[in-house]
Amino acid sequence: MHYVDHGSGGAPACMQIAQGPLPVPAADEVLIRVAAAGINRPDILQRSGKYPPPADASPVMGLEVAGEIVAVGAAVTGWHVGDSVCALTPGGGYAEYCKTPATHCLPIPHGLSVVEAAALPETFFTVWANVFERARLQAGESLLIHGGSSGIGSTAIQLARAFGAGKVIVTCGDQAKIDYALALGAHVGINYKTQDFVAETRAATDGRGADVVLDMVGAPYFQHNLAACATEGRIAQIAFQHGAKAELNMQELMLRRLTWTGSTLRARPKAAKAAIAVALLQQVWPRFQTHPDALRPHIHAKFALNSIVEAHQMMEAGTHLGKVVLVMTG
């Protein structure tokens, strides 16, 4: 098979197309002929040498795919050769074939193409686990999303609206990204370069602040996120794109009984990710049929496998709206 080899890592130009044997699925795994694979921020970090894969994971980048099952392990039940699936993977998605635990697979949702389905797992697993399970967003509550035009942000907007959030507020870096987020269903867009997101969030919530904050920025926003929260508010931290360490005054957290939580996805045990898959299948997947226009991934750009350098350059530039996807051509 063909796959993307990033060697010892570095700038996008370090990637090249290589050939190697097909992965052999373990007893609890399936082998997928990949039709499309989503590109995500962790892939950029892995290529750059800042996010090494777990010891038991494929060294090949790619954390989500969609395609057809072509082999199943001896212990697999519920999936068969020929089934069309999208799947969270431990790595290996930038390839024509990829193996993954069978319990991390989901059927392609009603009405979605295989390319659209490839853009689902990484962001849907992440948003569901952090916004809904850990931060416990409830119908009628307000949600502040940093990076509202990203793949994570787009998913968070759509899921929050589908589950009845009272007000969805996003921060973005320019008006085009704000307009995109508003078109997806956000109620309020804030330009973080020209506006104070704490003041704007409080103004949008009649002074009380956001019930839940979803953040991937990190250190520069730590204290501001506390200030943007409502009493009993919850912060879900999913990344630290601009640093993980900062001086922090915790008094606000204590006085207003705030909760600060978060998680990483790739390092979680197989069983934990399988449980998220079950929750998505039961609670989210039916809504693709009942909310066909409101719950759909936005594909900003599609690249062939041999254009992976350009795909990563676009991701790093931050000009995309929604998701960037690799489409296999051979």
Steps between C-alpha positions, in 0.01 A plus 500: 500500500595867470526711815643832617844471659616803700839349584661663802257791477524870433338746260227383258760426233630209709200292392516267202298211359645159585398139444468229760303189597137512603442512878389170653201543733518350850218286634296803610575716196372557148692595187348786301564585136522875547293720270575822689683612812454814706793732574518635853721723714658202682631380162687829462648461847603138431667596173682780679633261765291649783241222537655154474253212455445248780743208494238257373361731228589529135774756433301614197292814554123509473246465783174460306393324182199382305480212258419131465590217735709243311604272790386435857686352796399167649328658801307769313122489513254744349713597198553308179709520186330744265357728770544873446626678811667808638744442782724655758847353460810481723698617196553375148224694324725662238509175303301292257428247776471554873424275797313609812308344791160384379335677793628834370304466176163659426268465202508782249212726609184526296538741209876553525761414239805295588714815476274687742502200733881505512478846656288383795678273751783711644290811559177323600675272750687801643205738525261241638745379765598847614201729450220255574650233726765689698361856493137380503351759263122500546214627285451872554856561617753726327821377339809707413714335230848625423603438139144490375591448134729199557397138462449474876321833512269412211406172666444665838268759347290239323478259792420776747214622281375147434481438876324826582770733628350836590779714356808400301780758500819466295831679472668529158785699348317679218155586373492227234550236768237662721254499211573132440438416867176701505381316188562169679275607786705708743301785655789739569839543332789681669816616325766418759748734330287811541252417777517397866345153498431510874299821475324387182410162650354661808307749287356216290387314814344794686803528722510146637772348279525169314389177666765306303822615331677280242864603465796382297705823518655442841716725718405849373131422560518324839407797720264648240304175474440507875371854469274407207327220694166522674479395864518117504649517150723231349811533284591212268868515396586292195833648383767760571582647160664806658654350809411283798654703782400838642464670836142458616293658778258224608290726723239551228466125452438448870269796563269412210529123538638441153616166360803466275528170321636357178641194334712372216349243266783301344651384830172381650446123536323309224201438727456871570496584130264210435261643759504837323423321172197334661376834632539661158316214330212516744466874557655683206484278191115500488510879481672486162163379374284732709726806453638441146569866425630604842733209572743457211879539484623781281782389270715802421741316268582152370853391408635187334750296699788631290399858586542448874764777523251758371231365734722547806605845382134603486434358846799682648404829333165486676310626198259207486140502617398161639688192386779409259484143363731262316329301225665180377531472125643151456 
